[in-house]
């Protein structure tokens, strides 16, 4: 793909190109100031100083040689300060993380559905509920009392303008009825396919005095679309629009944008052309908005699965490119890896078979398809692998060759925000022009948007209209001013007023993404801690190193640690406290039931071993020193059939060690008392299993437990409350085991408890505790039902619930919750594949198969969901339906919340 250059040189060349906005090979002072200001963290005085240092020959500009010297000699970073330097370093990193991670996500989604196909899961049909048109509905089935906007059919230009006005004044507050939406989508698909049957549209600037407006990415930002259409006029045969893809995702009003565009096309199919971008793609739409997607969530919230599938069908009809007046090529992403590419060859693509090919396809035509939607220009000659994971980077020689072979003047593309914060960018000797129309991108970009306007009178020259859209709620008043509206002045003031709020919003979003990254990577972080037997505190720089190694992305960890105020006076961070601060939880009642069952299962698996006291200690304390370290504990627990994965055991052990008195040995390994270790297991169980016991039994066990705590073992050292209790339990067990066989017969238990000092004060419903009641209790405590009590059965009965118990309960299932949260998109993809009736529900066994499909798609070094957990979870979430046991998968997968355990606040919800 062209001559290779070092990664460092590529990064530096990219950086130089970002400064050199006009592409003349020199960085002018105005260009330098504009980009450095957009980064934040630099004062005007500091920017002037930095430019002066770079401009070594005092020519008023910086060429490549000076720029290279400035960087390599370290002059650029000198005196910037920590925040400025961090901003500058992030500038050098050109990787688009969201879209790069999309590839992995899409691959996994496809793997899950392939597993379901091969396993024969798709075969058990369910009954689709019949819908009947109720009395009082119009001919489309819309109820007479529907308060939203009503369309008139067939769609007319006035009807499209009425819909535009409706969304101007109401946004998405008063949506169209679902029946109207489906009607527009179905009619659009049929009409667009008929009018534009090929991937590439041949079009012209309307004659004799018309114009064609090219609109770049709008990404669900309705305010930008309204600004453009009211400023430049609505679509018509003489005022034609070309929307160049990426109308959806990230922003929350992609539905309204598409309905406006589709309605104008239905009113006049010469008024608008709509291209497919890389976000008109169901794999991308399935991601959450924070990860680059969001359109599926948006439609599901507004209309449900059936309407979402209608939108996906509409995406399959959209064009891939256009040629204007046989001279200008317009495409969303860029050029391709195919040699001697022609427009005729693009027209052979099967573009209506899917929204987008598999991102890792090796089929030439599918790669070409992806390249058109994903590629980006670069200033290096040749073709290179894209940081996005799909598409390529193409150089000026590729653009020149394509234009020459196809007799084109230049190409227009979109797909990325220009680096200098403008809405457009010229590259490749002005033969590759980027136009991006979403101003203040994602609400914090601080950038201008733009459109390109081609007029019949001046073709092929064009005008660029830049804008910075006002908030949606302010637009009706601005539009009402009519011709008195100064759109340029309004945009300038909006951009100026947004600088500080955009900068603060960017930091807030960055920190929020980091929190989610921490949660999703907790299994790896705990595994790292266990593998290295780390203590409870780490130096801040060591902690940052761990986070950089174990999490994805280029995040400002030290800046975040300072912002979160987690570094103590000694420059250290409490590891477990930090990792426990943010957790993902499910608000599903069925999931809560599953959690309790999972906790019981773990304890009962240990109790079922029915070991005597000495065997229990020997198994855990392999070297006989009375303590156990993290590695020893994990080795032993993995021998049990606990129903936990390796990473879930890591999570459990990390929590156990964090709430105990830990000794750090000379080799820096963290160790704890074996009795304390066992005490924690029983404390977890007593908080759940004992909840099923009769009230009088619980009260009596509590009274006896408090007596045991008072009977301190002679000479026992002070320790944590849990360790002291465990030590007392061990001594008492040995004393009442008169046979010395390490197992208590039930009569030994009763006799031993009756000898406890103060037992005569214990009461049951106000009556002194009797021998008969103690016998009854002993039988209840015999979990294994063999007429004896082993040490763990004995200990759990009297363990007082203390500090940290809730954390321990959560730790047993947090790894599983994190796993389900991390792969919620792929679980939903699998369920939707099986959900042929669009009910957002699947059979319980089908849900289990989807979870198995996720397991199958995980990398070999990633931990999945155990088979017992799959069965328990599928059962816990199921409710009885006419078709059998049904799991409402969409409700469950949207029940996750991110909570701050320090404040108790939910900082993010994923429920529609």
Secondary structure as UniProt FT lines:
FT   HELIX           7..19
FT   TURN            21..22
FT   STRAND          26..28
FT   HELIX           29..39
FT   HELIX           44..54
FT   TURN            56..57
FT   STRAND          61..63
FT   HELIX           64..72
FT   TURN            73..79
FT   HELIX           82..92
FT   HELIX           97..118
FT   TURN            119..120
FT   TURN            122..123
FT   TURN            135..136
FT   TURN            139..140
FT   TURN            144..145
FT   HELIX           157..170
FT   TURN            171..172
FT   HELIX           178..195
FT   STRAND          200..203
FT   TURN            207..209
FT   STRAND          211..215
FT   TURN            219..220
FT   HELIX           222..232
FT   STRAND          239..243
FT   HELIX           254..267
FT   TURN            269..270
FT   STRAND          272..275
FT   TURN            278..279
FT   HELIX           282..285
FT   HELIX           289..291
FT   HELIX           295..302
FT   HELIX           305..315
FT   TURN            316..317
FT   STRAND          321..324
FT   TURN            325..327
FT   STRAND          328..331
FT   TURN            339..340
FT   HELIX           343..346
FT   TURN            347..348
FT   TURN            351..352
FT   TURN            359..360
FT   HELIX           364..374
FT   STRAND          376..377
FT   STRAND          383..385
FT   TURN            387..388
FT   STRAND          392..394
FT   HELIX           396..405
FT   TURN            406..407
FT   STRAND          410..413
FT   TURN            419..420
FT   STRAND          424..427
FT   TURN            428..431
FT   STRAND          432..436
FT   TURN            439..440
FT   HELIX           441..443
FT   STRAND          449..455
FT   TURN            456..460
FT   STRAND          462..467
FT   HELIX           472..480
FT   HELIX           482..484
FT   HELIX           487..520
FT   HELIX           522..531
FT   TURN            532..533
FT   STRAND          537..539
FT   HELIX           540..550
FT   HELIX           557..564
FT   TURN            569..570
FT   STRAND          572..574
FT   HELIX           575..581
FT   STRAND          582..586
FT   HELIX           589..607
FT   TURN            608..609
FT   HELIX           613..620
FT   TURN            622..623
FT   STRAND          627..629
FT   HELIX           630..637
FT   TURN            638..639
FT   HELIX           646..658
FT   STRAND          662..664
FT   TURN            666..667
FT   STRAND          670..673
FT   HELIX           674..686
FT   TURN            687..688
FT   HELIX           689..692
FT   HELIX           695..710
FT   TURN            714..715
FT   HELIX           721..736
FT   TURN            738..739
FT   STRAND          744..745
FT   HELIX           746..754
FT   TURN            757..758
FT   HELIX           759..761
FT   STRAND          763..764
FT   TURN            765..766
FT   STRAND          767..768
FT   HELIX           771..781
FT   TURN            783..784
FT   STRAND          788..789
FT   HELIX           791..798
FT   TURN            803..804
FT   HELIX           805..822
FT   HELIX           824..834
FT   TURN            836..837
FT   STRAND          842..843
FT   HELIX           844..857
FT   TURN            860..861
FT   HELIX           867..877
FT   STRAND          878..881
FT   TURN            882..883
FT   STRAND          884..887
FT   HELIX           889..893
FT   STRAND          896..900
FT   TURN            901..904
FT   STRAND          905..909
//
